[in-house]
Amino acid sequence: MSYRSLTAALILALSSTTTAVAQFKRDAPIRCEDVESVGTAQMSPAGAITLRLHSLWPEPRAEAVLTYEPDDPQYEEIKHHLGGIKPGESKPVPPLCGLNSEP
């Protein structure tokens, strides 16, 4: 399994866990697009991007830490998904919506 597939599967699983728990507690499911964040991203001074991912409400059920160095093949894709990030900056990680429709 490629890093891209693993990362996408992890983020989707964390997002799906959130939706499944929300469905259990509510009548209407939460749409992926309505979830603001599945964790935080931080860029080190050297440019490495660390994602701290977690499932959401009611409590963390899954957690992961993924680090992407500038020479990682997925680095630019992760940076783009975050909407850009600068050294020393932290920002929320949006869920990857629409993965179920990919082949």
Residue pairs with C-beta under 8 A, 6 or more apart in sequence:
1 9
3 72
3 73
3 74
4 73
4 74
4 77
7 66
7 74
7 78
8 96
8 99
10 53
10 64
10 66
11 38
11 53
11 93
11 95
11 96
12 95
12 96
12 99
12 100
13 62
14 38
14 39
14 53
14 54
14 55
14 56
14 62
14 64
14 95
15 32
15 35
15 38
15 95
15 96
15 97
17 55
17 56
17 61
17 62
18 30
18 35
18 38
18 55
18 56
18 57
19 29
19 30
19 32
19 35
21 55
21 56
21 57
21 58
21 61
22 29
22 30
22 57
23 29
23 30
25 58
32 95
32 97
32 98
33 97
35 56
35 94
35 95
36 92
36 94
37 92
37 93
37 94
37 95
38 53
38 54
38 55
38 56
38 93
38 94
38 95
39 51
39 52
39 53
39 54
39 92
39 93
40 51
40 52
40 90
40 91
40 92
40 93
41 49
41 50
41 51
41 52
41 78
41 82
41 85
41 90
41 91
41 92
41 93
42 49
42 50
42 52
42 89
42 90
43 49
43 50
43 85
43 86
43 87
43 88
43 89
44 50
44 87
44 88
45 87
45 88
46 70
46 87
47 69
47 70
47 87
48 67
48 68
48 69
48 70
49 67
49 68
49 75
49 78
49 79
49 82
49 85
50 65
50 66
50 67
50 68
51 64
51 65
51 66
51 67
51 68
51 78
51 93
52 63
52 64
52 65
53 63
53 64
53 65
53 66
53 93
54 60
54 62
54 63
54 64
55 61
55 62
55 63
68 74
68 75
68 78
69 75
79 85
81 93
81 94
81 96
82 91
82 93
82 94
83 91
85 91
